[in-house]
Amino acid sequence: MNSTSIVGLILLMVGGLVLSVPAYGQPKSILDKTIFVDYGERFHADAYVVPTESPDSARIAVFFRMANDFLTFVKVTDPNDVAGNYKAPMAVGIEVRDTLGVIRQRHRWEDIAYTTTFDETNSKNAYHYGWVVLTVPPGSYRISLEILQQKESSQKKITIPTVSFNPSRPMRQLTAPLFVMPVSKGGVELLEPFVLSGNVAFSSRDARALILLNDRESVDYRYVIRQLPYGPRDIQWWSVSETEGDVRSSTTRFPRVSDQATTHDPYLEVGEVGHRSVDIALVEIPIPVTVLVPGNYQIELVRAGTTDTLTMPFRIMWEMMPLALRNIDYAINLMRYIVSEETVDSLDDGSDVERRTKLMGWWRTQDPTLTTTFNERLAEFYKRADQAFFAFSTIQEPDGANSERGRIYVLYGPPTDIRNELPVDGEARVVWTYANQVNKVITFGIDDKGIYRIRRATAFNAPEIPPAENR
């Protein structure tokens, strides 16, 4: 199969994967072991302040989420407990300290987490949520959270940036921006917080920044969202243009925890507040996340008619960015599955920054959704490479993505059926069937070195795929 036909095939299959390929689910004999991979921080928290009817107090809502990997699950044995097949107690300790470091409040939050499958119990990328609402007097506070009774982990405790309730200084920022994603439930607009430690998820389609300020009256603001320079260790994408606009703060509309919020969906609602006891206003800034790329940004908020400016940093984070894409040498090496050797050589020429730029540029030409910067084909290709790396890793083939089974998996995704053949005489064989749009049956044989080789590949109205050593 030449490089052109492979490119066409991967673009066809990746583009339609979500709707067509996994119709039967992934066979149990190919486990997605990437659920055990550490993709980074897995315990996050955010907070915001809302006024109360008393001028001497405010409420701080603290949201947090934790990965299943932190929790200790046991099998559910009670037939009346139908929430899931496995459950784990969740407990989070919360400390509130003032600017002198004195502990003002301690709280313990508890709930039960459920999963359906055993694999989910060890997942580092499946999360459960929780929240508490604290009442505090005027002042500035640092809030620390710790998962209690957790498994051993280096990420045992997190601290939220300082939260303030001191309504005496105009344009004083009370909390870091709370980033949310608008959703609709039953005809009601809700806001789903990202709970990403003050950051925005790259794969989201829409986002807003909720900023609480000390304003006596509604005020007009000019905002600018600006990309910051990449650091020496950052994966560099491309430059994006500044976004600017005008907004007006509201002194009557504030967020609150929605009655529809659950440990899976921590929703907020923004509603009218009839009585306002202190000078607090809400500014809502649209974040054009669909045109932004992963990296560092800042929001500049300028009060109309003045030079008073607030600067608020944040990140666009690709939280589950495939590991195969993080190493530029490895990422380019995998491209040989879908492009010619000449194209690989071209991509591989230059410094790390130049090669990364060329690789991202090639994938931009294959993006199925040009209205967003999140590239589904790129994400799926390297996600499959991650899955193949772990699923097909053996002593003989330590890099499963660079095995023949890995090549087929990266190109076509998970087979719909796997059958082992153990003849009395001859080599053992494994047959992968794709009873979907791929419409292929591929037979692997295990040679005398323990390496899986393609022995036969048939396809409807298509040529056979030759073994790798014959290409």
Backbone torsions as a table, in degrees:
resi	resn	phi	psi	omega
1	MET	NA	124.9	-178.4
2	ASN	-78.6	170.2	-173.5
3	SER	-64.9	-34.3	-178.4
4	THR	-63.5	-44.9	-178.8
5	SER	-67.5	-34.6	178.1
6	ILE	-66.5	-41.3	177.8
7	VAL	-59.2	-46.2	179.1
8	GLY	-60.7	-39.9	-178.5
9	LEU	-66.3	-46.6	-177.4
10	ILE	-65.5	-37.4	179.1
11	LEU	-67.9	-37.8	177.3
12	LEU	-64.8	-47.2	-173.0
13	MET	-74.8	-42.6	179.0
14	VAL	-65.3	-40.3	-178.9
15	GLY	-62.2	-33.2	-177.2
16	GLY	-105.8	11.4	-171.0
17	LEU	-61.7	-47.6	-172.4
18	VAL	-61.6	-33.9	-177.0
19	LEU	-88.5	-28.9	-167.9
20	SER	-120.3	-40.8	-168.7
21	VAL	-69.9	-50.6	-173.9
22	PRO	-85.3	39.7	-175.3
23	ALA	-62.1	-29.2	-177.8
24	TYR	-103.1	-0.5	-176.9
25	GLY	82.5	163.9	-179.0
26	GLN	-80.1	132.5	-179.6
27	PRO	-58.8	145.7	-177.2
28	LYS	-64.9	-21.2	-178.2
29	SER	-79.0	-8.9	172.4
30	ILE	-116.9	97.2	-178.2
31	LEU	-85.2	138.1	174.8
32	ASP	-81.1	90.7	-175.6
33	LYS	-77.4	-1.6	176.8
34	THR	-67.3	-16.0	176.3
35	ILE	-66.2	-15.7	178.2
36	PHE	-96.2	-0.1	-175.2
37	VAL	-86.5	141.0	177.7
38	ASP	-87.7	108.2	178.9
39	TYR	-93.7	8.5	-179.7
40	GLY	131.2	-157.3	-177.7
41	GLU	-61.7	142.8	-176.2
42	ARG	-131.6	15.1	177.3
43	PHE	-136.3	115.7	-174.9
44	HIS	-130.5	156.1	176.9
45	ALA	-152.2	149.3	175.1
46	ASP	-141.0	162.6	-179.0
47	ALA	-148.2	157.4	171.7
48	TYR	-148.8	163.2	-176.1
49	VAL	-112.9	139.8	172.4
50	VAL	-131.3	144.1	-179.0
51	PRO	-74.1	159.6	173.3
52	THR	-114.3	-178.8	177.9
53	GLU	-71.8	-17.2	179.1
54	SER	-94.4	135.2	177.6
55	PRO	-71.6	-8.8	-176.3
56	ASP	-101.3	10.2	-179.2
57	SER	-153.9	159.6	174.7
58	ALA	-143.8	166.5	176.8
59	ARG	-110.2	135.3	173.9
60	ILE	-110.4	117.7	175.9
61	ALA	-92.8	124.8	-178.6
62	VAL	-115.1	119.0	176.0
63	PHE	-104.9	145.2	176.4
64	PHE	-148.0	158.4	175.6
65	ARG	-144.5	146.6	-176.3
66	MET	-134.5	144.6	178.7
67	ALA	-74.9	150.4	177.9
68	ASN	-56.7	-30.0	-178.6
69	ASP	-57.2	-26.5	-179.6
70	PHE	-74.4	-19.4	-167.8
71	LEU	-101.0	157.6	178.7
72	THR	-106.6	106.4	-175.6
73	PHE	-93.9	148.7	172.6
74	VAL	-131.5	157.6	-179.5
75	LYS	-73.0	138.6	178.5
76	VAL	-76.4	123.9	-179.6
77	THR	-109.4	-15.8	-179.6
78	ASP	-78.2	116.3	-178.4
79	PRO	-64.0	-19.0	179.6
80	ASN	-85.6	-10.9	179.0
81	ASP	-92.9	98.2	-172.5
82	VAL	-107.4	15.6	-177.6
83	ALA	-74.5	-21.7	-179.3
84	GLY	177.4	173.7	-179.5
85	ASN	-88.3	-20.7	178.8
86	TYR	-134.5	147.5	-179.6
87	LYS	-140.8	156.8	179.8
88	ALA	-146.3	137.7	174.1
89	PRO	-70.7	137.6	174.6
90	MET	-111.9	131.2	178.0
91	ALA	-143.2	128.0	-180.0
92	VAL	-127.5	127.9	175.0
93	GLY	-93.2	133.6	-176.7
94	ILE	-124.1	127.8	176.9
95	GLU	-119.2	136.9	177.5
96	VAL	-116.5	118.7	179.7
97	ARG	-117.2	147.2	176.1
98	ASP	-85.8	-174.9	-175.4
99	THR	-67.8	-16.9	176.6
100	LEU	-89.4	-2.3	-179.9
101	GLY	87.6	6.1	-180.0
102	VAL	-79.8	131.7	178.4
103	ILE	-71.5	120.1	179.9
104	ARG	-97.5	-32.4	-179.8
105	GLN	-148.0	148.8	170.5
106	ARG	-131.7	137.3	179.8
107	HIS	-137.9	153.0	174.4
108	ARG	-125.7	120.1	178.1
109	TRP	-104.1	137.4	-178.1
110	GLU	-138.0	146.8	175.2
111	ASP	-163.5	-177.2	178.8
112	ILE	-121.1	131.7	175.7
113	ALA	-101.0	141.5	178.9
114	TYR	-125.0	148.0	170.5
115	THR	-134.6	161.9	179.7
116	THR	-90.3	-42.2	-175.5
117	THR	-113.1	161.1	178.4
118	PHE	-66.7	-39.4	-179.7
119	ASP	-57.7	-36.8	-179.8
120	GLU	-64.0	-25.1	-177.5
121	THR	-67.8	-24.5	179.4
122	ASN	-103.6	6.5	-173.7
123	SER	-68.5	138.1	174.3
124	LYS	-96.6	-0.5	179.6
125	ASN	-126.1	13.4	169.5
126	ALA	-109.5	133.6	-169.8
127	TYR	-123.6	155.9	167.0
128	HIS	-123.7	149.4	-172.8
129	TYR	-113.9	161.5	172.8
130	GLY	-158.0	169.4	177.5
131	TRP	-160.0	157.1	172.7
132	VAL	-137.1	153.9	176.0
133	VAL	-119.1	119.2	-175.7
134	LEU	-107.9	140.7	175.1
135	THR	-103.1	126.5	-174.7
136	VAL	-134.1	152.8	172.1
137	PRO	-81.2	172.7	178.4
138	PRO	-54.4	141.0	-179.8
139	GLY	152.2	-176.4	176.9
140	SER	-118.5	141.7	-171.0
141	TYR	-138.4	148.1	170.3
142	ARG	-113.3	127.8	-175.3
143	ILE	-112.2	124.1	178.6
144	SER	-112.0	142.8	179.4
145	LEU	-128.0	142.7	178.6
146	GLU	-140.9	130.9	175.0
147	ILE	-76.7	125.5	-178.2
148	LEU	-95.2	151.6	178.9
149	GLN	57.0	34.7	-178.4
150	GLN	-91.2	169.0	171.9
151	LYS	-70.6	166.9	178.4
152	GLU	-61.6	131.3	179.9
153	SER	-158.8	149.2	177.7
154	SER	-77.0	-17.7	-179.4
155	GLN	-102.2	79.8	-172.8
156	LYS	-95.9	-19.1	-173.3
157	LYS	-152.4	143.0	175.5
158	ILE	-132.1	153.8	179.1
159	THR	-126.1	129.5	179.5
160	ILE	-79.5	142.5	173.9
161	PRO	-53.8	153.6	-172.6
162	THR	-51.2	133.7	176.8
163	VAL	-109.8	131.1	-174.9
164	SER	-119.2	140.7	166.7
165	PHE	-134.3	90.7	-176.7
166	ASN	-146.4	71.8	-169.8
167	PRO	-74.2	71.9	180.0
168	SER	-139.4	-8.6	-178.3
169	ARG	-120.3	118.9	179.0
170	PRO	-58.2	143.0	178.1
171	MET	59.2	28.8	173.3
172	ARG	-84.3	128.7	179.9
173	GLN	-79.7	129.2	-174.7
174	LEU	-88.3	-37.9	179.3
175	THR	-141.8	166.1	169.8
176	ALA	-63.4	154.0	178.8
177	PRO	-54.7	138.6	173.7
178	LEU	-99.2	116.5	-177.3
179	PHE	-93.1	130.8	-175.0
180	VAL	-134.4	162.3	177.2
181	MET	-121.0	121.7	179.2
182	PRO	-66.3	135.1	175.6
183	VAL	-137.3	159.7	178.3
184	SER	-118.2	127.4	178.0
185	LYS	-129.7	113.3	179.1
186	GLY	60.7	34.5	179.6
187	GLY	80.9	1.5	179.6
188	VAL	-106.5	131.4	177.3
189	GLU	-80.5	123.2	177.1
190	LEU	-118.2	166.5	178.2
191	LEU	-122.2	124.4	-180.0
192	GLU	-102.6	110.7	-179.9
193	PRO	-66.6	141.7	178.4
194	PHE	-69.4	-29.4	-176.3
195	VAL	48.6	61.6	-175.3
196	LEU	-129.7	36.9	178.6
197	SER	54.8	47.1	176.4
198	GLY	79.6	24.5	-177.8
199	ASN	-129.4	176.2	-176.2
200	VAL	-120.2	138.5	179.0
201	ALA	-76.6	132.5	-175.8
202	PHE	-62.6	-37.6	-173.1
203	SER	-80.7	0.2	-177.4
204	SER	-74.2	157.2	-178.3
205	ARG	-96.0	-19.7	-176.0
206	ASP	-156.3	152.7	179.2
207	ALA	-159.2	154.2	173.4
208	ARG	-136.4	152.4	172.6
209	ALA	-107.3	123.1	175.5
210	LEU	-98.4	119.7	-176.1
211	ILE	-123.3	126.6	-179.4
212	LEU	-105.1	125.8	-176.2
213	LEU	-126.8	161.6	170.6
214	ASN	-85.7	94.6	176.3
215	ASP	-128.2	132.7	178.3
216	ARG	-76.5	-37.2	-177.8
217	GLU	-129.4	166.8	174.3
218	SER	-64.3	135.9	-174.0
219	VAL	-132.4	145.2	174.7
220	ASP	-85.0	139.8	179.4
221	TYR	-131.3	151.9	169.7
222	ARG	-108.7	130.9	179.5
223	TYR	-120.7	150.3	174.8
224	VAL	-133.9	130.5	174.6
225	ILE	-107.9	117.3	-170.4
226	ARG	-124.2	133.3	174.8
227	GLN	-75.1	137.3	179.5
228	LEU	-99.1	159.7	-179.1
229	PRO	-62.2	149.6	176.3
230	TYR	-74.3	147.7	173.4
231	GLY	-85.5	169.2	-176.7
232	PRO	-63.5	-23.5	-178.4
233	ARG	-101.2	-2.1	-177.6
234	ASP	-76.8	147.3	168.9
235	ILE	-78.5	119.2	-172.8
236	GLN	-90.4	131.5	177.4
237	TRP	-102.2	-110.8	176.3
238	TRP	-143.8	166.8	-177.9
239	SER	-78.1	141.7	176.8
240	VAL	-120.7	153.1	-176.8
241	SER	-74.3	155.3	174.7
242	GLU	-67.4	149.3	174.4
243	THR	-117.0	133.2	178.9
244	GLU	-140.0	160.2	-179.6
245	GLY	-175.8	-176.8	-179.0
246	ASP	-121.0	140.2	176.6
247	VAL	-138.3	162.5	176.9
248	ARG	-125.2	131.5	-179.4
249	SER	-72.4	155.7	178.5
250	SER	-117.8	135.1	178.4
251	THR	-104.0	7.5	-178.2
252	THR	-125.2	-14.7	-177.0
253	ARG	-111.1	126.5	-178.2
254	PHE	-140.9	153.5	178.9
255	PRO	-78.2	151.1	172.4
256	ARG	-146.9	161.3	177.1
257	VAL	-67.9	128.8	-178.0
258	SER	-75.3	151.8	174.2
259	ASP	-66.6	-17.5	180.0
260	GLN	-88.8	0.9	-178.0
261	ALA	-69.7	140.0	176.9
262	THR	-135.6	178.5	177.9
263	THR	-71.1	-8.1	174.8
264	HIS	-101.8	-29.1	-175.8
265	ASP	-136.1	94.2	-177.6
266	PRO	-85.3	79.5	-172.6
267	TYR	-81.1	151.6	170.9
268	LEU	-115.8	159.7	169.6
269	GLU	-128.9	142.9	172.7
270	VAL	-105.8	117.5	-176.3
271	GLY	-135.3	169.8	-179.5
272	GLU	-73.2	140.4	175.4
273	VAL	-113.4	117.4	-175.1
274	GLY	-68.6	-40.0	-176.7
275	HIS	-118.9	125.6	179.6
276	ARG	-115.4	114.8	-174.3
277	SER	-88.9	-19.9	-177.6
278	VAL	-135.6	167.7	-176.4
279	ASP	-86.1	86.6	177.5
280	ILE	-130.5	138.8	179.4
281	ALA	-133.5	153.7	-180.0
282	LEU	-109.0	130.9	173.6
283	VAL	-114.3	128.3	177.6
284	GLU	-112.4	119.8	-178.1
285	ILE	-115.7	124.3	176.3
286	PRO	-71.8	133.8	178.8
287	ILE	-106.0	116.7	-177.2
288	PRO	-78.3	64.1	-170.8
289	VAL	-61.8	-26.5	-178.2
290	THR	-69.8	-15.0	177.9
291	VAL	-111.7	4.2	179.5
292	LEU	-99.6	156.8	178.1
293	VAL	-117.3	161.4	178.7
294	PRO	-54.8	139.6	179.8
295	GLY	151.5	-170.7	-177.1
296	ASN	-96.1	139.7	180.0
297	TYR	-139.0	171.4	170.6
298	GLN	-145.7	147.7	173.1
299	ILE	-101.9	126.6	172.9
300	GLU	-107.9	124.4	-177.5
301	LEU	-117.8	117.1	-175.9
302	VAL	-115.1	125.3	178.5
303	ARG	-69.7	129.9	-175.7
304	ALA	-57.2	136.3	177.0
305	GLY	78.5	4.5	-179.0
306	THR	-136.9	175.9	171.7
307	THR	-103.5	7.7	179.6
308	ASP	-63.4	122.5	-173.3
309	THR	-133.2	135.9	169.9
310	LEU	-109.2	137.3	177.0
311	THR	-120.2	123.8	-174.2
312	MET	-127.2	111.4	179.8
313	PRO	-80.3	152.4	172.8
314	PHE	-158.8	172.2	179.5
315	ARG	-125.0	145.4	163.7
316	ILE	-92.8	116.2	-172.3
317	MET	-114.5	128.6	168.3
318	TRP	-93.0	90.3	-168.8
319	GLU	-63.2	-37.9	-178.6
320	MET	-109.1	39.3	179.4
321	MET	-58.7	126.6	-177.3
322	PRO	-54.6	140.9	178.9
323	LEU	-63.5	-35.0	-177.8
324	ALA	-63.5	-22.7	-179.0
325	LEU	-88.4	-15.3	-175.2
326	ARG	-78.1	-26.6	178.5
327	ASN	-101.0	114.1	-172.6
328	ILE	-64.3	-36.6	178.0
329	ASP	-60.9	-47.2	-177.7
330	TYR	-68.3	-41.0	-177.9
331	ALA	-62.3	-41.4	179.7
332	ILE	-72.4	-38.0	179.3
333	ASN	-58.3	-37.9	179.7
334	LEU	-68.3	-19.5	-178.0
335	MET	-65.3	-17.2	-179.7
336	ARG	-62.9	-17.8	176.9
337	TYR	-69.1	-23.9	-170.6
338	ILE	-128.0	-7.2	178.4
339	VAL	-133.7	170.5	-179.3
340	SER	-73.5	163.4	177.0
341	GLU	-62.2	-33.7	178.3
342	GLU	-63.3	-40.1	178.6
343	THR	-68.0	-40.6	176.9
344	VAL	-60.3	-45.0	179.3
345	ASP	-61.1	-38.6	179.1
346	SER	-66.3	-43.8	178.5
347	LEU	-64.3	-30.0	-172.9
348	ASP	-89.8	6.7	-176.6
349	ASP	-98.5	122.6	176.3
350	GLY	122.6	-172.5	178.8
351	SER	-73.6	171.9	178.0
352	ASP	-57.9	-43.0	-179.2
353	VAL	-64.8	-43.9	-179.6
354	GLU	-65.3	-42.2	179.7
355	ARG	-65.9	-40.9	178.0
356	ARG	-62.5	-42.2	179.7
357	THR	-62.1	-43.3	-179.7
358	LYS	-68.4	-38.5	178.8
359	LEU	-63.5	-46.5	179.1
360	MET	-64.8	-35.7	178.5
361	GLY	-64.2	-40.4	177.5
362	TRP	-62.2	-45.1	-178.1
363	TRP	-68.2	-28.4	176.9
364	ARG	-62.7	-31.8	178.7
365	THR	-71.2	-14.4	-179.2
366	GLN	-107.2	5.9	-174.6
367	ASP	-68.2	122.1	-178.9
368	PRO	-76.7	-15.2	-179.1
369	THR	-126.4	85.7	-175.6
370	LEU	-68.8	-12.8	179.3
371	THR	-80.7	-6.3	177.6
372	THR	-130.4	156.2	177.5
373	THR	-86.4	-16.8	176.6
374	PHE	-72.9	120.6	-174.2
375	ASN	-101.8	104.5	-175.7
376	GLU	-62.8	-35.3	-178.4
377	ARG	-70.1	-44.8	176.2
378	LEU	-59.0	-47.2	-178.4
379	ALA	-61.2	-43.2	-177.6
380	GLU	-69.2	-40.2	-179.2
381	PHE	-59.4	-49.5	-176.7
382	TYR	-79.5	-24.2	172.0
383	LYS	-65.2	-42.3	177.1
384	ARG	-62.8	-37.4	178.3
385	ALA	-62.8	-41.9	175.8
386	ASP	-59.2	-47.9	-178.3
387	GLN	-61.9	-42.5	-179.7
388	ALA	-66.4	-37.9	-179.4
389	PHE	-55.1	-45.7	-176.8
390	PHE	-84.9	-39.5	-174.5
391	ALA	-67.4	-32.3	-173.4
392	PHE	-114.3	17.1	177.9
393	SER	-76.6	126.6	176.4
394	THR	-134.3	175.3	176.7
395	ILE	-61.9	-39.3	-179.4
396	GLN	-76.1	-31.5	-179.1
397	GLU	-128.8	80.6	-174.4
398	PRO	-65.1	-27.5	177.5
399	ASP	-103.3	97.8	-176.0
400	GLY	-63.6	-27.9	-179.7
401	ALA	-70.3	-25.1	180.0
402	ASN	-100.0	22.0	173.0
403	SER	-99.8	171.3	178.9
404	GLU	-68.6	-37.6	174.6
405	ARG	-63.6	-39.1	178.6
406	GLY	-63.2	-41.2	178.8
407	ARG	-59.5	-46.6	-179.9
408	ILE	-64.9	-40.3	-179.0
409	TYR	-64.5	-43.2	179.9
410	VAL	-63.4	-39.9	-178.4
411	LEU	-73.7	-41.9	-170.2
412	TYR	-113.9	-12.1	-176.5
413	GLY	83.7	-170.1	-177.1
414	PRO	-70.8	137.0	175.2
415	PRO	-68.5	157.3	178.9
416	THR	-83.9	-16.6	179.1
417	ASP	-153.9	142.7	176.9
418	ILE	-128.4	130.9	-179.9
419	ARG	-130.0	130.0	175.9
420	ASN	-93.2	133.0	177.3
421	GLU	-116.4	124.1	-178.5
422	LEU	-122.1	81.0	-179.3
423	PRO	-68.7	156.5	178.2
424	VAL	-63.2	-42.8	177.5
425	ASP	-119.5	141.9	178.5
426	GLY	102.5	177.3	-174.5
427	GLU	-78.7	152.8	174.5
428	ALA	-71.2	146.1	-177.6
429	ARG	-133.3	153.2	176.2
430	VAL	-125.4	129.4	-176.7
431	VAL	-111.9	121.6	175.4
432	TRP	-101.4	128.0	177.0
433	THR	-114.2	132.0	175.0
434	TYR	-111.1	93.4	-179.9
435	ALA	-91.2	57.6	-179.3
436	ASN	-148.8	-152.3	-178.0
437	GLN	-64.9	-24.9	176.8
438	VAL	-63.8	-44.2	174.0
439	ASN	54.5	54.4	-179.3
440	LYS	-133.9	155.2	170.5
441	VAL	-125.4	119.7	-175.1
442	ILE	-121.5	127.7	-178.2
443	THR	-109.9	126.0	175.7
444	PHE	-105.8	138.2	171.4
445	GLY	-112.2	151.0	179.5
446	ILE	-101.6	113.8	-176.0
447	ASP	-77.1	-177.7	-175.0
448	ASP	-70.1	-9.0	175.5
449	LYS	-97.5	2.1	179.9
450	GLY	80.8	18.8	-178.8
451	ILE	-102.5	135.5	179.7
452	TYR	-79.2	127.0	178.8
453	ARG	-124.2	145.3	175.2
454	ILE	-72.4	121.0	178.1
455	ARG	-100.5	-30.0	-177.8
456	ARG	-158.9	140.5	176.1
457	ALA	-144.2	119.4	178.6
458	THR	-118.6	147.4	-179.1
459	ALA	-146.6	149.0	178.1
460	PHE	-69.5	118.2	174.4
461	ASN	59.1	37.3	179.5
462	ALA	-149.2	153.6	179.5
463	PRO	-70.5	159.7	175.6
464	GLU	-67.7	152.2	174.8
465	ILE	-89.7	118.8	-178.4
466	PRO	-73.5	153.8	173.1
467	PRO	-58.2	153.2	-173.9
468	ALA	-58.9	-36.6	-174.8
469	GLU	-71.5	-14.1	179.9
470	ASN	-98.2	-3.4	-179.0
471	ARG	-86.1	NA	NA
